[in-house]
């Protein structure tokens, strides 16, 4: 029987969403970073906490952290989390309400750190542009 994947790899577009630095700071200084996520996500695929690797689009820059939990977003939960100004970067809070319609899930991420060559994905050529689960 195959075991659950160890973590998830996702990409982040700084051109569209702003510099990731404030998100990294929040993930280290607060309970967790609230990261709204637009893509389909199987909540049962990972055991939590899990690893998360974030690649900055168009760069060879990575961040590794802990994916503490994932929730499916309901309209009520989305409104509640949008009011949490401590755990969301200012550039994310300033998005128009219409941009939130695409979000299906919310990630709670802790302890993001810069990573130069994550061992979990260094064998992949070319680097994927989409999410994928990885096994170590």
Buried (B, 14 or more C-beta within 10 A) or exposed (E): EEEEBBBBBBBBEBEEBBEBEBBBEBBEEBEBBBBBBEEEBEEEEBEEBBBBBBBBEEEEBBBBBBBBBBEEBEEEEBEEBBEEEEBBBEBBEEBEEEEBEEBEBBBBBBBBEEBEEBEBBEEEEEEEEEEEBBEE
